């Protein structure tokens, strides 16, 4: 897949929207140092290029009755491409499965599954997951707590971030401009 060229402003837009997807275009434009119309054009272009794939509300699973999170390591009997695709399609239809990752190594898939409690997970495990065609082994790991949760990616580590930052830092400052390139407002 071809990587698109992102400049300093694009990367700031991505970083800021990842932190707060509800930010208004006016606020986003102010933060990245451009006016709202070109900011909106850039956001739309980033959406078209699939750098931004969507906007979501982060829900609290426990307050909605899902007190158990389980990571299930799933091994399949066959790793033929058609069987892998069939498994992905099947688990994609189960609302309890929140994430499905195909892995290299001992385990074929890692599933993140939510359930009301341990009994509900066991019912899901025995009635759906282990009963599924081609599933040969399931090893469950119950999450005790989540110490770090960061959806998205570390934009500051993205290809081009340091280069764009260095280029911006090497430009001579305009009179009255802040280090980020935005005009200071006088009080």
ABEGO torsion letter per residue (X at the ends): XBBBBBBAAAAAAAAAAAABAABBAAAAAAAAGBBAAAAAAAAAAAAAAGABAEBBBBBBAAAAGBABBBBBBBBBABABAAAAAAAAAAAAABAABABBBBBBEABABBBBBBBABAAAAAAAAAAAAAABBGBABBBBBBBABBABBBBEBBAAABBGAAAAAAAAAABBBBBGBBAAGBBBBBX
